[in-house]
Amino acid sequence: MGGLPIVMEEPATTAWFGIRLGPTTFGIFDAFPNEAGREAHLSGKVAAALMAQAGELFAEPPSIQKVDVLAAKLPG
């Protein structure tokens, strides 16, 4: 996915996944250590690039839903 090189430059984006939910439905799941990291990502280069191309990439405007992880199992 084209956003990966940009996201690799974001130290507070600890995990980032481009996902397919169905034949024509896609999503991005990402994780941050804190709210400041999340806000930096959402106001950063990859979000700006995505929104600039939203009209030609998507049938509907992207929906951004913030969730809080209540439990996790991570490597290490």
C-alpha positions in Angstrom: 0.0 0.0 0.0 1.3 3.5 -0.9 0.9 4.8 2.6 3.4 2.4 4.2 6.6 4.4 3.5 5.0 7.5 5.1 3.8 5.6 8.1 7.2 4.1 8.6 8.4 7.7 9.4 5.9 8.1 12.2 7.5 6.9 15.5 4.2 7.0 17.4 2.5 4.7 15.0 3.4 1.4 16.6 1.3 -0.8 14.3 -0.3 -0.2 11.0 -2.3 -2.6 8.8 -4.0 -2.1 5.5 -6.9 -4.6 5.5 -9.6 -6.0 3.2 -12.9 -6.6 4.8 -14.7 -7.7 1.6 -14.5 -7.6 -2.2 -14.8 -3.8 -2.3 -14.4 -2.8 1.4 -11.0 -1.9 2.8 -9.8 -0.5 6.0 -6.8 0.6 8.0 -6.1 -0.5 11.5 -3.4 1.3 13.4 -2.2 1.5 17.0 -0.5 4.2 19.1 1.0 4.4 22.5 -1.2 7.4 23.5 -3.7 10.0 22.2 -1.0 12.4 21.1 0.4 9.7 18.7 -3.0 9.0 17.4 -3.7 12.7 16.7 -0.3 13.1 15.1 -1.1 10.3 12.7 -4.6 11.6 11.9 -3.3 15.0 11.1 -0.1 13.8 9.3 1.0 13.2 5.8 -0.7 9.8 5.1 -4.1 11.1 6.3 -3.7 14.2 4.1 -2.8 12.2 1.1 -5.7 9.8 1.6 -8.2 12.6 2.0 -6.8 14.4 -1.1 -7.5 11.4 -3.2 -10.8 10.2 -1.5 -13.0 11.4 -4.3 -11.3 9.2 -6.9 -10.5 6.2 -4.6 -13.8 5.8 -2.7 -17.5 5.6 -3.5 -18.2 7.3 -0.2 -16.0 9.5 2.1 -13.8 7.5 4.4 -15.1 6.9 7.9 -12.6 7.2 10.7 -13.7 5.4 13.9 -11.5 5.7 17.0 -11.5 2.7 19.4 -9.7 2.0 22.6 -8.0 -1.4 23.0 -9.2 -3.0 26.3 -6.9 -6.0 26.2 -4.0 -7.2 24.0 -1.4 -9.9 23.5 1.7 -8.6 21.8 5.0 -10.3 21.0 8.0 -9.7 23.3 
